[in-house]
Amino acid sequence: AFLMQYLVLPSFIFGFLLTVFPRWMGMADLKRWHYVPVGLGLMGGQLAMLVNTLGAGVVPVGGGLANATALIAALDERVRAGILRRVAQPLVVPATVGPDAGLLGAAEAGLDQYDQA
């Protein structure tokens, strides 16, 4: 319930409001770049809450986003502003495993389940 209430639901609500409010108010649709600050704020705040709760020392970003260094830097800045401790090194960093990181993680999790059975 915690994850749903504080991490998933706000993204849907703000996404809905950003797409519907301009239409309700008779304005033109927002351009894609208008969504970036809101997305960074939401995602950065959510990651900061998780870092504070779990004490993570690093948050790797994989997939296609791993190549967006400016976006990762902005997200790291937002996360570091929202955490309770101060750290010298970046928290949000590009993943170094490569484009198959998700596949490798799923395979390892599957092998762990197989070994326990």
HELIX and SHEET records of a PDB file:
HELIX    1   1 PHE A    2  LEU A    3  1                                   2    
HELIX    2   2 MET A    4  VAL A    8  3                                   5    
HELIX    3   3 LEU A    9  TRP A   24  1                                  16    
HELIX    4   4 ARG A   32  HIS A   34  5                                   3    
HELIX    5   5 TYR A   35  LEU A   54  1                                  20    
HELIX    6   6 GLY A   63  ASN A   67  5                                   5    
HELIX    7   7 THR A   69  GLY A   82  1                                  14    
HELIX    8   8 ALA A  101  GLN A  116  1                                  16    
SHEET    1   A 2 VAL A  59  VAL A  61  0                                        
SHEET    2   A 2 VAL A  92  PRO A  94  1                                        
END                                                                             
